[in-house]
Amino acid sequence: MYQKKIKENNEKKVFHYIYQKRDNLSIADISSDLNISFPTVKTIINKFLKESIIKEDLKIGFGAGRKAQYYSLENNFIYSIGVSVHLKELKIVLGNERGELLKEVIIKDEFLKGNLIERIDEILEEFLSEIDNVVKSKLVGIGISVPGIVDEENNIIELTSSIRVNLDKVKSLSEKYGRKILIDNEANLCAISEKFLGIGKEFSNFAILNINETLNMSNFTEEDEYGEFSFKASRVNHMVINFQGILCECGNKGCWGEYVSDISLLKRVKKIEPNISKLKDIFKSENLANREVQNILEEYIGYISIGIKNIIFMYNPEKIIISGGIFHYKDSYREILLDKVYNKNIFFKGKETIKFSNLGGKGIYLGAAMLPLIDELF
């Protein structure tokens, strides 16, 4: 489990406030909202100005009196790289402190192999060679997302039940490039992007359910506005929903991931419509009009609802945020899913518990890019 405690000092508190508000900031407002003296805030603001973390905006005021000076977060004062590893592709991005992506490259190949870190090394080397030296000088680190589990206690990355990579390889990569390299499960990184860039800003506790070519979930917990936060991935993809069901690669039958991943849905639809090769093709009007495809989708949504019910019973989360490739088509299934989850329910909370990410399919690689920034800035 990743845990981060924001340093208990005024400088970190002021920065956290500025990062969240970003624009139209005055020393008086910061001082009042944080209950820190005006002179202390002014000293911190001057330091941030010298370090080009913030910038002065136009003064605001009326008449001949003294105008108030306002500040905002500077653009591109810090950068990081995010690497998002999937079964048949790898995405590498360059992002700034606001989560804005300035460079993106997608490479198609089989990546979930024992030589994963070596492949990332090759791709990183080429990616970095194309980045301006000024940007490189402000590059604080590299975040890597993987669909498996990062087990620091046993010093391994478990990509699948049968493929494991030694974490020492990541440490060697960090030494080579002279920057911190942080690696984590993709659901954890979805939690990071949701908390700092998405609808998770509104909540102190939530579960992020990422439905992609693999299925995973993370629980995000924030203790207080300036305290520690943590996120922890769970292996809900191996939660059994049908003990006589499909055989999973883990050796058990009926694992949830075998029923609700993008890959599982595509496999079933391709038996009816062989020309369908991508998730988006399923949701084309002509395919949705096919009764057999409709039946598959309805059953698919039913399997998602079974797992979500179990999550609510087990964790009782403040919110469940659904993200991943299926996000793009939520209008096709939102109400059906909610009805299936809450039909004859005995939950204390209602349909407002379930939310849908506004980050589209970007959550994983945005989170990978944001992880080194959050680790550095907070």
C-alpha positions as CSV (number, residue, x, y, z in Angstrom):
1,M,0.0,0.0,0.0
2,Y,1.3,3.4,-1.0
3,Q,1.1,6.0,1.8
4,K,2.0,9.7,1.5
5,K,2.1,12.1,4.4
6,I,2.1,15.7,3.5
7,K,4.9,17.5,5.4
8,E,3.6,19.3,8.4
9,N,4.8,22.8,7.6
10,N,3.3,26.0,6.4
11,E,5.1,25.9,3.0
12,K,3.6,22.5,2.1
13,K,0.2,23.7,3.3
14,V,0.3,26.8,1.2
15,F,1.5,24.9,-1.9
16,H,-1.3,22.3,-1.5
17,Y,-3.8,25.2,-1.3
18,I,-2.4,26.8,-4.4
19,Y,-2.3,23.5,-6.3
20,Q,-5.9,22.8,-5.6
21,K,-7.2,26.4,-6.3
22,R,-4.6,27.2,-9.1
23,D,-5.9,30.7,-10.0
24,N,-7.0,34.0,-8.5
25,L,-5.1,33.6,-5.3
26,S,-4.4,36.5,-2.9
27,I,-2.1,36.4,0.1
28,A,-5.1,37.7,2.3
29,D,-7.3,34.8,1.1
30,I,-4.6,32.2,1.7
31,S,-3.8,33.6,5.1
32,S,-7.5,33.6,6.1
33,D,-8.4,30.2,4.7
34,L,-5.3,28.4,6.2
35,N,-5.1,30.4,9.4
36,I,-1.5,31.3,8.8
37,S,-0.2,34.8,9.4
38,F,-0.1,37.3,6.5
39,P,3.7,37.8,6.8
40,T,4.4,34.1,6.8
41,V,2.2,33.5,3.7
42,K,3.9,36.5,2.0
43,T,7.4,35.0,2.6
44,I,6.3,31.7,1.2
45,I,4.7,33.4,-1.9
46,N,7.9,35.3,-2.6
47,K,9.9,32.0,-2.4
48,F,7.5,30.4,-4.8
49,L,7.8,33.4,-7.2
50,K,11.6,33.0,-7.2
51,E,11.4,29.3,-7.9
52,S,8.9,30.0,-10.7
53,I,6.3,27.8,-9.1
54,I,3.7,30.6,-9.2
55,K,3.3,33.8,-11.2
56,E,1.8,37.2,-10.6
57,D,-1.5,38.0,-12.2
58,L,-3.0,41.4,-13.0
59,K,-3.8,43.5,-9.9
60,I,-7.5,43.8,-9.1
61,G,-9.1,46.8,-7.6
62,F,-11.4,49.8,-8.1
63,G,-10.8,53.5,-7.9
64,A,-7.6,55.1,-6.8
65,G,-7.0,52.8,-3.8
66,R,-4.4,50.1,-3.5
67,K,-5.1,47.1,-5.8
68,A,-4.8,43.5,-4.6
69,Q,-2.1,41.3,-6.1
70,Y,-3.3,38.0,-7.3
71,Y,-1.3,34.9,-8.1
72,S,-1.7,31.6,-10.0
73,L,0.1,28.4,-10.5
74,E,2.8,28.6,-13.1
75,N,2.6,26.5,-16.2
76,N,5.3,23.9,-16.9
77,F,7.4,24.5,-13.9
78,I,7.9,20.7,-13.5
79,Y,7.5,17.6,-15.7
80,S,7.3,13.8,-15.4
81,I,7.0,10.8,-17.6
82,G,4.2,8.2,-17.4
83,V,4.5,4.7,-18.8
84,S,1.3,2.6,-19.1
85,V,1.8,-1.1,-19.8
86,H,-0.9,-3.2,-21.3
87,L,-1.2,-6.7,-22.8
88,K,-0.6,-5.6,-26.4
89,E,0.6,-2.0,-26.2
90,L,2.6,0.4,-24.2
91,K,1.8,4.1,-23.9
92,I,4.5,6.6,-22.8
93,V,3.6,10.3,-22.1
94,L,5.2,13.5,-21.0
95,G,3.1,15.6,-18.6
96,N,3.3,18.7,-16.5
97,E,2.2,19.7,-13.0
98,R,-1.4,20.2,-14.2
99,G,-1.7,16.8,-15.7
100,E,-1.5,18.2,-19.2
101,L,0.0,15.8,-21.7
102,L,2.7,17.4,-23.9
103,K,3.9,14.3,-25.8
104,E,2.4,10.8,-26.3
105,V,3.7,7.7,-28.0
106,I,1.9,4.3,-28.4
107,I,3.8,1.2,-29.2
108,K,2.0,-2.0,-30.2
109,D,3.6,-5.3,-29.1
110,E,3.3,-8.0,-26.5
111,F,4.6,-6.5,-23.2
112,L,3.6,-8.7,-20.3
113,K,6.8,-10.8,-20.4
114,G,9.8,-11.3,-18.2
115,N,11.8,-8.8,-20.2
116,L,9.3,-5.9,-19.6
117,I,11.8,-3.6,-17.8
118,E,14.4,-4.1,-20.5
119,R,11.8,-3.1,-23.1
120,I,10.8,0.0,-21.1
121,D,14.4,0.9,-20.9
122,E,14.7,0.9,-24.7
123,I,11.6,2.9,-25.2
124,L,12.5,5.4,-22.5
125,E,15.9,6.0,-24.0
126,E,14.4,6.9,-27.4
127,F,11.6,9.0,-25.8
128,L,14.0,11.0,-23.7
129,S,16.3,11.6,-26.8
130,E,13.4,13.6,-28.4
131,I,12.8,15.8,-25.4
132,D,14.2,19.3,-25.1
133,N,17.0,19.8,-22.6
134,V,15.1,22.6,-20.8
135,V,12.3,20.1,-20.2
136,K,14.7,17.4,-19.1
137,S,16.2,19.7,-16.5
138,K,12.7,20.0,-14.9
139,L,11.9,16.3,-15.2
140,V,11.4,14.9,-11.6
141,G,10.7,11.3,-12.3
142,I,9.0,8.4,-14.2
143,G,5.9,6.6,-13.2
144,I,5.1,3.1,-14.5
145,S,1.7,1.4,-14.4
146,V,1.3,-2.3,-14.7
147,P,-1.9,-4.5,-14.7
148,G,-0.4,-6.8,-12.0
149,I,0.6,-6.3,-8.4
150,V,3.8,-4.6,-7.1
151,D,4.9,-6.7,-4.1
152,E,7.7,-4.7,-2.4
153,E,7.8,-7.2,0.5
154,N,8.9,-10.0,-1.8
155,N,10.7,-7.6,-4.2
156,I,8.7,-8.6,-7.3
157,I,6.3,-7.3,-9.8
158,E,3.6,-9.9,-10.4
159,L,2.4,-9.2,-14.0
160,T,0.3,-12.4,-14.1
161,S,0.0,-15.5,-11.9
162,S,2.9,-17.0,-13.9
163,I,5.0,-14.0,-14.9
164,R,7.1,-12.2,-12.3
165,V,9.8,-9.5,-12.6
166,N,12.4,-8.6,-10.0
167,L,11.9,-5.1,-8.6
168,D,15.7,-4.6,-8.6
169,K,15.5,-4.1,-12.3
170,V,13.5,-0.9,-11.7
171,K,16.1,0.3,-9.2
172,S,18.8,-0.2,-11.8
173,L,16.7,1.8,-14.3
174,S,16.4,4.6,-11.8
175,E,20.2,4.7,-11.3
176,K,20.7,4.7,-15.1
177,Y,18.5,7.8,-15.7
178,G,19.3,9.5,-12.4
179,R,15.6,10.1,-11.5
180,K,13.1,8.5,-9.3
181,I,11.1,5.7,-10.9
182,L,7.9,4.7,-9.2
183,I,5.9,1.6,-10.3
184,D,2.4,0.6,-9.2
185,N,-0.7,-1.2,-10.1
186,E,-2.8,0.6,-12.7
187,A,-5.9,0.8,-10.4
188,N,-3.8,2.7,-7.9
189,L,-2.7,5.1,-10.6
190,C,-6.3,5.5,-11.7
191,A,-7.0,6.5,-8.1
192,I,-4.3,9.2,-8.2
193,S,-5.6,10.7,-11.5
194,E,-9.1,10.7,-10.2
195,K,-8.2,12.4,-6.9
196,F,-6.0,15.1,-8.4
197,L,-7.6,15.6,-11.9
198,G,-11.0,13.9,-11.9
199,I,-14.2,13.7,-9.9
200,G,-12.4,12.1,-7.0
201,K,-11.5,15.7,-5.9
202,E,-14.9,15.8,-4.3
203,F,-14.4,12.8,-2.1
204,S,-12.1,11.8,0.7
205,N,-12.8,8.1,0.3
206,F,-13.7,6.2,-2.8
207,A,-13.1,2.9,-4.7
208,I,-12.0,3.2,-8.3
209,L,-13.1,0.2,-10.4
210,N,-11.1,0.2,-13.6
211,I,-12.6,-2.0,-16.4
212,N,-10.2,-2.4,-19.2
213,E,-8.5,-5.4,-20.9
214,T,-7.9,-6.4,-17.3
215,L,-10.1,-5.7,-14.3
216,N,-8.8,-4.1,-11.1
217,M,-9.8,-1.9,-8.2
218,S,-8.1,0.5,-5.7
219,N,-9.4,2.1,-2.5
220,F,-8.3,5.7,-1.9
221,T,-8.4,7.2,1.6
222,E,-7.6,10.7,2.6
223,E,-7.3,11.3,6.4
224,D,-7.6,15.1,6.3
225,E,-7.0,18.0,4.0
226,Y,-3.3,18.2,4.8
227,G,-2.6,14.8,6.2
228,E,-1.7,11.4,4.8
229,F,-3.5,9.6,2.1
230,S,-3.2,6.1,0.9
231,F,-4.4,3.8,-1.9
232,K,-4.4,0.1,-2.1
233,A,-5.2,-2.2,-5.0
234,S,-7.2,-5.3,-4.4
235,R,-7.5,-8.4,-6.6
236,V,-11.2,-8.2,-7.4
237,N,-10.5,-9.7,-10.8
238,H,-10.2,-13.0,-8.9
239,M,-13.3,-12.6,-6.8
240,V,-15.4,-15.7,-7.6
241,I,-18.9,-14.9,-8.9
242,N,-19.7,-18.4,-10.4
243,F,-17.9,-21.3,-8.8
244,Q,-18.8,-23.6,-11.7
245,G,-17.9,-20.9,-14.3
246,I,-15.1,-20.1,-16.7
247,L,-11.6,-21.4,-15.9
248,C,-9.3,-18.5,-15.0
249,E,-5.5,-18.4,-15.5
250,C,-5.1,-18.5,-11.7
251,G,-6.6,-22.0,-11.7
252,N,-10.0,-21.2,-10.1
253,K,-13.3,-21.1,-11.9
254,G,-15.7,-18.2,-12.2
255,C,-13.3,-15.3,-11.4
256,W,-15.0,-11.9,-12.0
257,G,-12.3,-10.7,-14.4
258,E,-13.1,-13.5,-16.8
259,Y,-16.6,-12.1,-17.2
260,V,-16.3,-8.3,-17.3
261,S,-12.9,-7.4,-18.9
262,D,-12.9,-5.8,-22.4
263,I,-11.3,-8.9,-23.7
264,S,-14.0,-11.2,-22.4
265,L,-16.7,-9.0,-23.9
266,L,-15.0,-8.9,-27.3
267,K,-14.5,-12.7,-27.3
268,R,-18.2,-13.3,-26.8
269,V,-19.4,-10.7,-29.3
270,K,-16.9,-11.9,-32.0
271,K,-18.6,-15.2,-32.0
272,I,-21.7,-13.4,-33.3
273,E,-20.1,-10.7,-35.3
274,P,-16.6,-11.9,-36.4
275,N,-15.7,-8.5,-38.0
276,I,-15.8,-6.7,-34.6
277,S,-12.2,-6.2,-33.3
278,K,-12.5,-3.2,-31.0
279,L,-14.7,-2.3,-28.1
280,K,-16.1,0.8,-29.9
281,D,-17.4,-1.4,-32.7
282,I,-19.8,-3.2,-30.3
283,F,-21.5,0.1,-29.5
284,K,-22.2,1.1,-33.1
285,S,-26.0,1.4,-33.7
286,E,-26.1,-1.4,-36.2
287,N,-24.5,-3.8,-33.7
288,L,-26.6,-2.6,-30.8
289,A,-29.7,-3.4,-33.0
290,N,-28.6,-7.1,-33.2
291,R,-30.7,-9.0,-30.6
292,E,-27.9,-11.5,-29.9
293,V,-25.4,-8.7,-29.2
294,Q,-28.0,-7.0,-27.0
295,N,-28.4,-10.3,-25.0
296,I,-24.6,-10.5,-24.6
297,L,-24.4,-6.9,-23.4
298,E,-27.2,-7.4,-21.0
299,E,-25.6,-10.5,-19.5
300,Y,-22.3,-8.6,-19.4
301,I,-23.8,-5.7,-17.4
302,G,-25.4,-8.3,-15.1
303,Y,-21.9,-9.7,-14.3
304,I,-20.6,-6.2,-13.6
305,S,-23.5,-5.6,-11.2
306,I,-22.9,-8.8,-9.3
307,G,-19.3,-7.7,-8.6
308,I,-20.3,-4.2,-7.6
309,K,-22.9,-5.5,-5.2
310,N,-20.2,-7.6,-3.5
311,I,-17.9,-4.6,-3.3
312,I,-20.6,-2.5,-1.7
313,F,-21.3,-5.2,0.9
314,M,-17.6,-5.8,1.6
315,Y,-16.2,-2.2,1.6
316,N,-19.2,0.1,2.0
317,P,-17.3,2.8,0.0
318,E,-18.3,6.4,0.1
319,K,-18.3,6.3,-3.8
320,I,-17.4,3.8,-6.5
321,I,-16.0,5.5,-9.6
322,I,-16.0,3.4,-12.7
323,S,-13.3,4.1,-15.2
324,G,-11.7,2.4,-18.2
325,G,-12.5,1.9,-21.9
326,I,-16.1,1.2,-21.2
327,F,-16.5,4.7,-19.9
328,H,-17.0,6.0,-23.5
329,Y,-20.2,4.1,-23.8
330,K,-21.8,4.7,-20.4
331,D,-24.9,6.3,-22.0
332,S,-25.6,2.8,-23.4
333,Y,-25.5,1.0,-20.0
334,R,-25.6,3.5,-17.1
335,E,-29.3,3.1,-16.2
336,I,-29.4,-0.7,-16.9
337,L,-26.4,-1.1,-14.6
338,L,-27.8,1.0,-11.8
339,D,-31.1,-0.8,-12.0
340,K,-29.4,-4.2,-11.8
341,V,-27.2,-3.2,-8.8
342,Y,-30.0,-1.6,-6.8
343,N,-33.0,-3.8,-7.7
344,K,-34.3,-5.3,-4.4
345,N,-31.2,-4.0,-2.6
346,I,-30.7,-3.8,1.1
347,F,-27.9,-1.2,0.9
348,F,-27.9,1.8,3.2
349,K,-26.7,4.0,0.4
350,G,-28.5,4.6,-3.0
351,K,-27.6,5.0,-6.6
352,E,-25.6,8.2,-6.0
353,T,-22.8,5.9,-4.7
354,I,-21.8,4.9,-8.2
355,K,-20.1,7.5,-10.4
356,F,-18.5,7.4,-13.8
357,S,-15.0,8.9,-14.4
358,N,-14.8,12.1,-16.5
359,L,-11.2,11.2,-17.6
360,G,-12.3,8.8,-20.3
361,G,-9.7,6.1,-20.9
362,K,-6.9,8.4,-19.8
363,G,-6.9,7.5,-16.1
364,I,-4.1,5.0,-16.1
365,Y,-1.4,6.9,-18.0
366,L,-2.4,10.2,-16.4
367,G,-2.0,8.6,-13.0
368,A,1.4,7.1,-14.1
369,A,2.6,10.6,-15.1
370,M,1.1,12.2,-11.9
371,L,2.6,9.8,-9.4
372,P,6.2,11.2,-9.5
373,L,4.8,14.7,-9.4
374,I,2.6,14.0,-6.3
375,D,5.5,12.3,-4.6
376,E,7.8,15.2,-5.3
377,L,5.4,18.1,-4.6
378,F,3.6,16.8,-1.5
